[in-house]
Amino acid sequence: MKPNNIPVIKFTPLGGLAQIGSNMSIFSTPDTTIAIDCGILFPNDDHFNLNYLIPNFKKINAIDHLILTHGHEDHIGGVVHFLDHYPKAILWASPFCIELLRKKFISTKHNPIINKFDNNSILKFNEIRVKPIQVNHSIPETYGLHISDTNKNYCFLYISDFKIDYTNEYEPPLNLQQIKTISSGYKIRYLMADSTNILTSQKASIPEKDVFLSLLDICKDAKKNIYIATFSSNIFRIRSILKIAKLLNKKVLLKGYSIESFINSAIKCNYINQSESELIQNPNALSKNDLGNFIVIVSGCQGEHKSSLNRLTKHHDPLLKPEKNDTLIMSSKAIPGNEKQVAQILNIYTELGCEVITNQTHLVHTSGHPGKNDLKSLYHYFNPTHATPIHGES
């Protein structure tokens, strides 16, 4: 854009527009090229023999910096491939995201410079200023980015994933007044905001606290063991489950590499405290006499064939065998394209005699994306002169 001799900044989307996944955007000036996120996209059924898709790096010759807004795979899953193309690029991420990235680099040749930022940081790249703004989402340390020039000609507010949750006990709410304050005085205010739920009937984000209360009621009434399948990255949901276990004096078991890995990262970054981690039991130290009073947090909420949720039904675990009067809670939502395989898993647990509870009948999950009223609030406070929806399917 260059109205009225305002310095040029070019925006190039490589993924995440008109699709959910493979998020990557480029902001460039004659002196600096900045990438935001580098995620993967899981292919549809008609893409034969493909594990995942990544952005097309061939469109951009050189990138100086890569800023990562949060640790979901559709935002960081392609970073190793990115470094194959841009080995000299400097990475920027929050502490929790850095912990997740380091695990990706263990089996690779890469050991990139990763600079740390938080809600108080201001990143300076020649004439560009980037202010990270912490937002609510379904993984700790999710950030929107306020991108501007030093002369206050233009500013972009880039928030690809967010919701507004004023009652979340685990993180502060999105500070809309801060957005209004730092955006005032700019000639051009360009909003790029999460449009995932824009065509749904959802008007406002359901608070995580409401999900906690609903899960608590369900677990109180459960007759035997409780299996809860959720997204491994949803540390706040996992903390709610640990809180429920403590209130009901139940033991907690973890099943699945991804669940264990994310929880270990959360403990390391102090998102799960010592008293919460002590609720998690070592399955090797248990016997059949311990059964009947467990909450099992299990990976595989998308119905993956090799997931722990599926493998438990094949009696691969000598201790845990879902059976009559056990309860399965799907504290998640099927990602578009996964509905069939999720339904197949639910059918198997039903045939085993388990009570199966989903978000279709009970409040056991809430979206990490904004409802219409959330977007209205964001538009009101930022007051954009231009806007482009992102992170949604057209």
Disulfide bonds with the S-S distance in Angstrom:
none
